[in-house]
């Protein structure tokens, strides 16, 4: 998350501030394209596959995961993922960036649509202006 937060921050401060306090920025392994694992965590609580259900309740974990805004910040995003690339497959429907809102609605969690839209465009990728930037994946 540090790369996304730093990039967003650098796009919100003035050029004068960057000239004074920033020489260069190197992001190593930033999750700029998002992570499909978060789709699974919000849909089925599958992020803890290796922990047996008797240790923790998967649905309780899913409830908690859905309240953490950082999870929506880390959902897959374009241009890394195309709007038609499948992120989650079910027997009845495939979900992609193009219909991610339908996934939340089909799960009975329309608040997820609002959360996704609130953070969907807030991560900036690329040169924050006038400084050396290296994004290493």
N, C-alpha and C positions, 0 to 999 in steps of 0.2 A: 504494500500500500504506500510505502514511502515515496516511490517514484511518482505515483499518481498524485499524491498530495503535494509533493514538491513542484511538479509540473504545473498543477493548477494554481498553486501559490505564485509561481514565477510569471504566470500569465495575468495575474491580477495586480501585481505591483507595478509602479511606474518605471520607465526606462531610467530615470534619474536614480532611483533606488538601486536598480540592478547595476548601473555604472559604478555606484559607490561601494556596494557590498558583495558583488558577484564577479569573479573572474571567469570561472567555468563551472560546469556541472556535469558529472558523469553518473548516469543511472545504470546500475548493474542488475539485470534481471527484473526490471520493473514489469508489472503485470498490465501493460498498456492495452493489450487486446482482451483482457478479461480472462476468466477461467470457467470452463464448462462445469467443473466440479460444483460451482455455486448453484447452477441450475438444478443439479441433483439434490443439493442440500435443501434448497427451498421447496422443491417438489416432493421429495420422498425421505428427507433426512438421511440420505445415503452417504454423507460425508464421513460417517463413523462405521463403515462396513465391517471393520475387523473387531469391533466391540460387540459382544453378544447382547441381545435384548434384555437378559436378566440383570445385566450390570447397569444399563441405562435405557430409558424409554425413548425410542427413536422419535416418536411423535412429540414428546416434550422437547426434544432437541430441535425438531423442526419448528416448533412454536417460537423457541428462543432465536433460532437462525433467522426467522422472518422479521423479528423486531430489530435486528442489527442493521443499520443503514449501510455500514461498510460492505455488507454482502451484496447489496444492490449496486454499489460503486464498482464491485469486482465482477459483475456479470459480463459475459462476452459483449464486445462492441465492435462496430465497424471502424476502420476498414479491415481489421484483422479477420473478422468473420463476415461473410457475405450475408445479405438479408435472406437468402434462400438456403443457406447451409444448415443442415439438421443439427440441432443441439440436444434434442431429447426426442426419443422415439417411443410411442405408445402403440398398442394394438389398433387404436382408432385414428390416431393422428400423429403427425410429426410437427415439431415446433422448432422455429428458427427465430432470428432477430426480426424477421418480417411479421411474425405473429406471436411474439412473446407476450403481448397483452392478452391474447387468447389463452395462453397457458395459465396465467394467473386467474383469469375468469373461470376456466374449466376446472381449476383446483378449488374453486369456491373462495378465492382470496383476492377480491378486486382491489384491496388496499395495496397489493403488490404492484399493480399497474401504476398507481400514483407514486409509489416509492421509486419504481424504475424510471418513470418520467422525470422525477425530481432530480435524479443524479445522472440520468442517461447521457446528457451532453456536457456534464460538468468536468470531465477529465480532459485536459488538453494534452495533445501529443505533438512533439516537434519543438522547433527552436523558439524559445521564449523571447527572442529578439536581442541581437547585438552581442551575443556572447558565445563562447565555445560550448557546444552541447554534444554529448555522446550518449546515445541510448544503446546499451549493450544487452541483447537478449540471451 
